[in-house]
Amino acid sequence: MKITSLELTNYRNYKTAKFSFNPDLNLFLGENAQGKTNLLESIYVLALTYSHRTQKNKELICFGEKVARICGIVEKLTTKLSIEITLTTKGRKTKVNHIEQKRLADYIGRCNVILFSPEDLAMIKGSPSVRRRFLDVEISQISSIYLYDLMQYQNILKQRNSYLKQTIEQKKTDKASDKLYYEILSEQLASFGAKIIHSRLIFIEKLEKWANPLHSNISSQHEQLKLNYSSSFSLPKERSVENIEQAFIQQLKNKQKYELFVGTSSYGPHRDDLQFFINDVNIATFGSQGQQRTTALSLKLAEINLIYEKTGEYPLLLLDDVMSELDNKRQLRLLQTIFGKTQTFITTTTLKDLKQLPIKGKIFTIVEGKIEVS
């Protein structure tokens, strides 16, 4: 999978800009606050419809403008696609081959990307919400069914939380709550939640299969990496969708009084976590900074192989100012793994951190949103 060209209109500090990319390596060179990360971000937004840096569309649109547009040409093994996203303060509109896509699930996955940024190096010790987001983003790229289930679950969760809060208020006025409505919401939450958990378990199993040998290699065979899905309720030994759903429903029944008291849904995939163990030690608590960085790198490299295994094509790889954060051994392992497989985009303030690059690519020098290509 390659993105051959990109066109920006009123995106961040780019009023109008067109780019033609190298099929293997593209370097975005520039000082801080010049626009190199904005350019990398635009590729991410084009693929996933949102930014990894902000949740507000307004911040993606040039100051004084009302609409921003990103358009790219993506080449796959058997087809070429034009994909486009238009951003306004009120929402977004996506197109594939100039045809509007009404459902997000029909758009996500047309262009797969893996982003590796300094924030990912801290993912191991970050909050559980960071790791849940990691799971949701990566699984959604390779499974439109997962994305659908996730969106349904989030909608039901919102309704259920609203009901729980209303019930607390109704108790103050002695009004009766609608118990049937609560039961229906709980059953729907368990139904979609079980599918999400099941998909996450499969994804984590495959991710560990790819990540462990990579981690072992980087650590000179001294460390074994294991991943564990930490659920907010006890999962059954036989982890089929049906069994997980039944365990989820039983948990909601057992904790009904508690949830009605606190006024929020306290159990389900929105409260789950992903844990990392090296030689059976939880590295979030006891791991060194080097072990945490190696784990983060191993996960990103494993994702590349996992997406290829699922789709038959390697994703785009976006490296946002991470080369300077990795020592020579980790840099070398990263470069050995990706080159010849992925089309890679790297932002950097200096080429000194890229001495080990095995091939030459296209260099885009960026100064205040203006581009010089070499």
N, C-alpha and C positions, 0 to 999 in steps of 0.2 A: 504494500500500500504506500503510495506517494502522493504528496500534494505538490502539483507542478507550478501552480500560480496562485496568487492571493491579491485581492483588491480591497482596500479599505476606504471608507467614506465617513468622515466625521467621527472617527474612532479615536478616543483619547486625544493625543496630541498630533494625530494624522488627519489633516483635512481631506486630502486625496493621496493615495499611494498605491502603486502597483509593484508586485514582486514576482520574479521568476526564480524558482528554487533549484538547487543542485539535488539530484536524486539520492545522494548519499549523505553529504554533510553541509550544513549551513551555520555560519558563525555570525552572531549579532554582537558586534564590538562597539563599546562606547562607555563613557563615564556614567555615573549614577544620574538618574532623573533626566536622561536624554531620550528615552523611548524604546530601548531595546527589549525590556521586559514587557512593555505594552504590545510590541509586535509578537512576541512569543505568546502572550496571553490571548491575542486575537485568534490564533490558531486553536487554542484550547476552547475558547468561546464558540468558535465555528463548529467544532466537533461535538461539544457537550451542551451548548446553549446558555451556559452561565460561566462566570469567572471564578477562579480559585482565590481571588484577592478581595472581592467585594460581592455583596448580594444586591447592590443597588445599580440598576441599569443606568441611572442618571450619571454615575461616575464613569461610565464607559463612553458617554457621548461628549463630543467636543463642547467646550464651554460656549454658550450662546446658541447652540443648535438643538433641535428637537428629535432628530432621528440619526442613528448610526447604522452603517451597513457593512457586513463582511461577506465576501464572496470568494470561493475557492474552487479550483478544479482538482478533483481527486482521481487518481488512476489506480485501479485495482487489477487483479490478474486477468479478469475477463470483461471489464467494463470501465468506462470513464464517466464520472459524475460531476455535475455542477451543483454545489451545495451553497446555500445562502441563508444568512440570518439578518433580520432587520430588528433593531432595538429602539424602543421608545420608553419614556418614563412610565407608560401604562402597561407595557408588556413586550412580547417578542413575536415575530412571525418567521417561520422557517420554510424553505423551499428546496426541493430536489429536482434538478433538471427543469427549473422554472415553474414547478407545480407545487402549490402550497400544501404543507403537511399539517393536517388538523390535529393529529395525535403525536405526542412527543415520542412515543414508542416507535413510530414509523420513521423518525429522523435519527434518533440516537443509534449509533452503531454504523452509520454510513461512513464515518471516518473515525477510526479508533486511535486514541492517543494515550501515552503514558507520560505523566509529568513528574519530574524529580526536582524538588526545590529544597533550599535550606530548611524550610518548615518540616519537610518529610524526615529529615535527620532527627527531629525532635518528636516524631510521631510516636515512638516507643514509650516515651515518658509523658506524652500529652494526655489530654482528657479522653475518656471513652468515646465522646462524641466525634473526635477526630478519627478514631479508628472505625467507628460505624460509618462515617462518611466515606472513608477509604473503601470499605466493603461495598457500600451501595453504588458508588461511582464505577468501580471496576466491574462489578457483576452486571450492572445495567448496560454496559457497553457491549457485552457479549450475550445478553439475554433480554429480549424485549418483554418476555413473560415476567421476569423478575421486576423490571421497571414498572409494568402494569400492576403487579401485586403490591409493590412498594407504594405506589401512588394511591391505590385503594386503601391500603392499611393506614396511611397517613390521614386520609380523609375520614375514615371511621374513627381513628384515634382522636381527631379533633372534635368530632361529634360526641364521642364518649366522655371526653374531658369536660366538654361544655355541659353535658348532662350531670356529671358528678358535682360540678360547681353549683349548678342550679338546684340540685338536691339539698345541698347544704343551706342555701338561701331559703328553700321551701320549708325546711325543718324549723326555721326561725319563725315562720308564719303559720305553722301547722298545716301546710298544704300537702296533699298526697302526691307522691311521685309516680311516674308511669313505669312500673316494674317490668312490664312486657317489653317496652322499648329498650330498657336497660339490658334485658336478657338477649334481645336480638343483636344489639350492638356488641355485646360480649362474645356471642357466637361468631359474628362476622370478624371481629378482631382476632379471635383464635384461628379462624379459618385462613385468613390471609397471613397472619403472623406465623403460622406453622409452615406455610409455603416459603416465606422469607427465611426463616431459620434453617429449613432443610436445604435451600439453595446456598446459604452461607456456609453450612457444614461441608457441602460438596466442594465449594470453591476453596475453602481453607485446606481441605485435604489435598486438592490438586496443587495449591500454592506451596504447601509444605514439600510436596514431592519434588518440585522444581527448586525451591529455595534452599533446602537443606544441603544438597551437594555443592551448590554455589557458595554457601556460607562456609562449608567445610574446606573448600578449595582456598577461599580468601584467608581463612584462619590456619592454613598449613596443616589441615586435617586434625586440629586440636579441639574443634568445637562442633557439636551437633545441635542443630536448630529444630525446635519443635513449636508448633502453633496450637493454641487451645482456645476453643470458643467458650466463653464464660456467659452462661445464660442466667437470666434473672429468676428462673424457676428450674426445678430439677427436670432434666430431660430423660426420657425413657432409654433403656439400653438398646432397644430396637428403634432406631430413629427414622422411621418412615413418617411421611407427612401426616398420616392418620393418627399415629401414636403421639406425635408431638402435639397435634391439635387437641387430643383428648387430655393430655397432661396440662396444656395451657388452659383449657376450659375448667379443669378441676382446680387449678391454682386460682383462677378468677373467682370461683365459687367459694373457695376456702378463705380468700382475702377480701370478700365483698364488703364486710363491715369496715375493714381497715381503709379500703379505697373510698368508701362513702364518707369516712371520717376525714381523710386528708384531702379529698376533692380532686384527685388526679389518678390516671392510670399508671400504676407502679410496676407493672410486669409486662414483658413482651420484648420483641427485638429492638424497640426504641430505647431499652435500658440495658442491652447486652454489651459485651466487650470482647476484644480479641487480646489474648495474652501471648507473650513470647518467652520461650525458655531456651537457655543454652546450657547443655549438660545438666538438664533438669533444674536449673536455677532461674527464677523469674528475673529477667534482666531489667525490667522497669524499676525494680526495687534494689537489686543487688548488682546489676551489670555495670561495667565500665563504659565510659563514653565511646571508646573504640569498639566495644562489642555492640553497642546500640547503633553506631554508624554502620558497622558491617551488616547488621540485621536489616536496617533500612535499605541499604544498597542491595542486599540479597533479595529482598522482597520485590524491589522494582525490576531487577533483572529477571526474576521468576515470572513476573507479570507478562513480560515480553513473550516468553516461551508459552505461557498459559494461553494467551490470546491467540498466538499462532496455532496452538493445538486445537483451539475451539473454532477458529474462523478460517484457517489455512493461509492467513496473511499476517505479516508482522505489523504492529502498530507504528505510528509516528512516535518518536521519542523526543521529549522536550526537557532540556537540562537548563534550569534557570539558576545560573551563578552557583553551581555546586562543585565545579572542578577544584576551585580553590579551597573547598571545605574538606576534600578528600586527600589522604596521603598518597604517595606514589604507588604503593601496592594496590590500594583500592581503585585509583584512577586506571591503572593498567588492567585490572580485572574487568572494570566497566567497559573499557575500550575494546578489549579482546572479545567480550561477549556481544557487543552491539554492532560493530562494523562488519559490513557485508550482509547484515540482516535488515536493520531499520534505517529509515531516513531520519537523520538526527539534526536537531536544532539546539544550538548552545549559545547562551548569553554569557558574556564575560567582559570585564573591564580591561583585561590585558591578555595578550597571547602567551605570556610567560607560563601561565597555568596549563597550557595545551601543547607542551613540547612533545608529549608522547603520542600525539595523534598519528596514526599509521597512514592516513591519506590526507590529501589536500582537498579542501572544499571551497565553497563560495563564501566570501567575507563581506558582510554588510556593515560598514562603519556608519554609526548613527550619531548625529549631533543635532539636538533640538528638533527631532522628528524628520530631519533631512538625511537622505541616504546616499552613500557612496559605495559602489560595488566594485570588488576586486577579486 
